[in-house]
Amino acid sequence: MTTVLIYLLAVFAAGLLAVAIRLPPLVGFLAAGFVLNGLGVPESPVLDTVSDLGVTLLLFAIGLKLNVKQLLGKEVWLTATAHMVASVVVGSAFLGLLAWLGALTISSIPIIAVLAFALSFSSTVFVIKILQDRGDEQALYGRIAIGVLVMQDIAAVVFISVSRGTPPSPLALGLLVLVPLLWMFFKRFHRLGRAEMQALFGIFMALVPGYALFEYVGLHGSLGALIMGMVLASHPGADELSHTLFTVKELLLIGFFINIGFTGLPDAQNVIVALLLLLLLPVQGLAYWAILWAQGMRHRTSLLAGTLLANYSEFGLIVAATGVAAGWLPEHWLVTIAITVAASFVISAVANPRRTSLISQFASRFRERPPEKLHPHDRPIAIGDARALVLGMGRVGRAAYNQLTDEYGLNTMGIEHDQDRVEVLRGEGMKVIEGDATDTDFWDRVIRNGLIEVIVLAMPSQHANTDALEEIRNRDYTGTVAAVALYLDDVDELYDHGIDVVVHMYGGAGRDLADQSMETRREQSH
């Protein structure tokens, strides 16, 4: 019990310090792991289990929001393939140079190539965490980043299978039958309710038919968790299930970041080599930017994706551990890679703030190509003669859209960054276009329309609403801007940013409930 209390104290204090200096809490969690290790606090025997559970639930939650079509787009598979090839070539040359200069203790070309391959991966855990904090999993750059990560995970599964020397069991072919059966069998899982049974169902799917079954047939368990999430993604209740698992997943992921610190304590050589390996990070980010831009993406989309993916992956630790166990690498390489991965997380956390406005402004300095030469999903948006805009077409946004259209007769346009939701709403007869409310170029086009009287910010992410509000105010918009807020602190923050109207979701629902109750009572009295 004493060890658990020490862990809680160190992790909470480190996370609090990170927040105080405006860094993501995960940076504090990383630091806590190294501090605990340095102080000689024994590693908890359940830390590995907690870490694995957190990563497994994270991938399951991503699967719940993943569309297979996203993996088939050229901007995903071509970007992942081209970047991996380029990274291995450049990384091998860089590592070879360091070895020639005597900075590294390896000289075998195959080992150098394997290390370069491992360093070409981006961290699935870190990238998804940033996207979820921003609420941008369904934004164009977010979808591309997730697709690239999935392709990298598939490559990792192949590598691990080869390194083990044992191919997947023939029973793995049975998954081709079992997975569609699971899709049918759990078609109505949302009827389990929204409490403990739904959370338990999600954990069961991620761990049993997901992780455990895939491991049993010789495939990576994390891939199984991702696929099980994808199995349920198209069913009603997938969003609710993801929301139910959110807090559990976030708490378990803390174990993942702490666990990195217990890999080993660095010495001077470890730190020097790790710092040298960090020099490849800008090259990775620039390569993503160039590859995506060459495929017709705007500079903003390419830059956001490139900056987000410019970090090292926990997969590097797996490769290092495999190399040490096989005698390919000296043991100190495991600590070196751990330091490199952790440091890349810190750098990437600073380079990827929750708000994307600064990156958008930087990208706007570069001249864009004509619209017809841009990727179809990244072309300018025409809003026609709309007089009202609703940003975020979830349940609240749809209600606002219907009220503005039906009750007030305004020509209303919905803006939504989830491509699948856009198609569904269009099928229902709504005027909805795909767009990103934090995109500087998007607001330039909207405000120049000159007809917009009302803008409703109904996005589920508070910082997305404040980012959009900042873009609007920077353009001297004189119409009415309204927003919905989940927490009372969010209400105050929006008013501080100069918004006209804020509705507290729970407070507004309570007032509406009371008003309708009294109206019904008056009708009954008459």
Buried (B, 14 or more C-beta within 10 A) or exposed (E): EEEEEBBEEBBBBBBEBBEEEEBBBBBBBBBBBBBBBEEEBEBBEEBBEBBBBBBBBBBBBBBBBBBEEBBEBEBBBBBBBBBBEBBBEBBBEBBBEBBEEEEBEBEEEEBBBBBBBBBBBBBBBBBBBBBBBBBBBBBBBBBBBBBBBBBBBBBBBEBBBEBEEEEBEEEBEEBEEBBEEBBEEBEEBBEBEEEEEBBEBBBEBBBEBBBBBBBEBBBBBBBBBBBBBBBBBEBEBBBBBBBBBEEBBBEBBBBBBBBBBBBBBBEEBBBEBBEBBBEBBEBBBEBBBBBBBEBBBBBBBBBBBBBBBBBBBBBBBBBBBBBBEEEBBEEBBBBBBBBBBBBBBBBBBEBBBBBBBEBBEBBBEEEBEEEEEBBEBBBEBEBEEBBBBBBBBBEBBBEBBEBBBEEEEBBBBBBBBBBBBBEEBBEEEBBBBBBBBBBBBBBEBBBEBEEBBBBBBBBBBBBBBBBBBBBBEEEEBEBBBBBBBBEEEBBEBBBEBEBEBBBBBEEBEEEEEEEEEEEEEEEEEE
